[in-house]
Amino acid sequence: MANSIYQVLRRPVVTEKTTELRETAGNYVFEVASDSNKIEIRQAVEKLFNVRVKDVRTLIVRGKFRRTRKGVGRKPNWKKAVVTLHDGEAIELFEGI
């Protein structure tokens, strides 16, 4: 299990799809530690951004295969969390993007 909130939340995922998800449904997407659970993710987001979390959904993103000089390699799997906030809540970090 991850110890601190900075070990649970690795980075925000900013793509066209996640931006659209944030603007329409108020969902925020983060890359999280693979051994973290929904309770740890909820506590980390609430403590770090001072917001109230309504729901957390997690999924494992499978690593893609990549060709290299030596043959075929594989990128590692990683865990993604989709965090839904209560109405009227927003994370200021994402507002300027």
N, C-alpha and C positions, 0 to 999 in steps of 0.2 A: 504494500500500500504506500502511496505517496504521502510525504509528510506535510510540506507546506503548500500554500495555495499557488505558489510559483512553480512547483513541481507538478501540480495537477493540471493547470492551464498552461499549455505550451505556447500557443500563438492563436490569434484570430485567423479564420479562413476568409479571405476577401476575394470573391470571384463575382462574375456577373450574376450567377444563380443565387449566391448568398446575399448579394446586395438587393436583388429583387425580393427575396424572402424577408429581409429585414424591413424593407419599405412597405410591403403589403401586409405581412402577418405579425411583424414585431419579433421575429425570431433572429437569434444571433448564433453564429456557428464558430466553434473553437476546435482546435486540435488539442487533445488531452492525453494524459499519460495512459498507456494501455492497461495498467493495473488499477486505474481509478474507477470508482462506481458513481452512480447518479447522486447519491447523498453528498459525497465529497465534492463533486462538480458543482452542485447547488450551493454548498457552503462557500466554496472558493469564489464563485461569481458574486454572491451576495456580499461577501466581505470585501472583495477587491473593488467592485464598482458601486457599492452602496445602493443596490436595487433589490426588489423583491422578485424572486423567481417563481413562476407559475408551474412550469413543466420542464423536464429534461429528457431528451431522447438521445440514445447513443447508438452508434453503429461502427463496425469495423470496415475500414477501407482496405481492400486487398491491394497488395503491391503489384505494380505492372512489370511485365517482362521488358527488358531493354537489351538491345544488341550492342555488344562491345567488340573490340578486336579479337578477343579471346573466345568469343562465342556468345552465349546468351546469359545475361545476368538478370537479377530480379531485385526490384526495390522493396524495402521492408513494408509490412503492413502497419497501419496506424489507426488510431481511434479518433472518431469525430463525435462531437456533442452538439446537438441543436437545442438551444436554450430559449424558452418562451418566457417573456416577462409579463407581469400584470399590466393591465391597461393604465396608460399614463406614464409608465416607466420607460426609460431609455438609457442606453450606455453612451456617454459623451464621446468616448473614443471613436465611435463609428460615425458620428454625426458630420464630421468634416470630409468624409470620403465620398 
